Amino acid sequence: MIYMQLFLSFLQIGLFSFGGGYAALPLIENQVITLHHWMTAPEFTDLITISQMTPGPIAVNSATFVGIRIAGIPGAVAATSGCVLPSCIIIFILAGLYLRYRNGCLLNGALTALRPAVVAMIASAGLSVLLTAFFRDSQKINLAGIQWEMVLIFIFCFVLLRKTKCSPVMVMLLAGAVKVLFSL
Amino acid sequence: MGEKRKILFQIFISTLYLSAFTFGGGYVIVTLMKKKFVDQYHWIEEKEMLDLIAIAESAPGAIAVNGAVVVGYKLAGAAGVVTAVVATILPPFVILSLISVFYDVFRENVLISQMLTGMQAGVGAVIASVTYDMAVGVVQEKRIFSIIIMGVSFAAASFFGVNVIYVILACLALGIFQTILNKGIHKNGHPTRMDERRAGL
């Protein structure tokens, strides 16, 4: 049943995304693109773009977007509740424990080992976003398939982000505008 | 009862407002929550709020949602959690529902489609920049252990197609194992080979 599937998929995303924000990206990619084919890679990148420009966590945004496109409003409700349920339960338990034991040493230790892995996972999701952007067909990666203008836009944006204080949203809008100019 | 309803209403309105107008992700919203509930309403003490934020940031899930859960829990128990979470997910739910309806129309429009395509390169740059900062942070800690975890996890996810969840579970287990090991060492008071090796790193 599709509602159950949406619920369970986003439950896993909610349960395993440690570190907030971008940490959910690789999990969403894994569930939504690789396992269930609910979205294509370019659609997923669009979704990240939209999430950057609207308020709200990316996991909740994705749950709503994917849910509604796959199974309408009930689908969106199923996916979104799956995505927030683990937070509610785990924090209930953690808050209770924390108030009793204060320094959750074991948890801190576990998170120390997890942090570099989370960075690596985000990098890996970022890499697939870039491959989607750079190649006309991200399944076939070869020199002939590179869209050089996208590479140029990427470099331009990266430099802007590192060297100026432009906000990410500004940089993304600029990237869109430059592409429109290229296409004229 | 009337008092409790008033508190729930306040929680609902404040978290709804924060969720609808906070751009820039979980860490920003948690800071704003502290401003609102500690500095403005004085409902939570500063020190306690810092503990609650630590919980919100270390638990899995979206940080904005986690922040809403801890604040709701602290202020009004289970009813507070439900109220705060619903208020937090309502704005993105409505906005993304609208966008998903118009998405196909947008994508068919040539200009908007080009714009969105260009923005893919922009998003790639944003993620690359964020990842760069985080990776530099890990490298600067100068713990070989962390750097190895980072390298191995990246290879596993990117080149060997290992499911992200297994990588996370493995690292959690590794972290717990290491913490227990360390504790045992400190209790004995004798540095072991492991400890010396780590000091050497």
Interface residues (C-beta under 8 A of the other chain):
Chain A: Q12 G14 L15 F16 S17 F18 G20 G21 Y22 A24 L25 P26 L27 N30 P42 T45 D46 I48 T49 I50 Q52 M53 T54 P55 G56 P57 I58 A59 V60 N61 T64 F65 I68 R69 I73 A76 T80 C83 V84 P86 S87 C88 I90 I91 F92 L94 A95 Y98 R102 G104 C105 L106 L107 N108 G109 A110 L111 T112 A113 L114 R115 P116 A117 V118 V119 A120 M121 I122 A123 S124 A125 G126 L127 V129 L130 T132 A133 F134 M150 V151 I153 F154 C157 F158 L160 L161 R162 P168 V169 V171 M172 L173 L174 A175 G176 A177 V178 K179 V180 F182 S183
Chain B: S19 A20 F21 T22 F23 G25 G26 Y27 D51 L52 A54 I55 A56 E57 S58 A59 P60 G61 A62 I63 A64 V65 N66 V69 V70 Y73 K74 V81 V85 I89 P91 P92 F93 I95 L96 S97 I99 S100 V101 Y103 R107 V110 L111 Q114 M115 L116 T117 G118 M119 Q120 A121 G122 V123 G124 A125 V126 I127 A128 S129 V130 T131 M134 A135 G137 V138 F145 S146 I147 I149 M150 G151 V152 S153 F154 A157 S158 N163 V164 I165 V167 I168 L169 C171 L172 L174 G175 I176 Q178 T179 I180 N182 K183
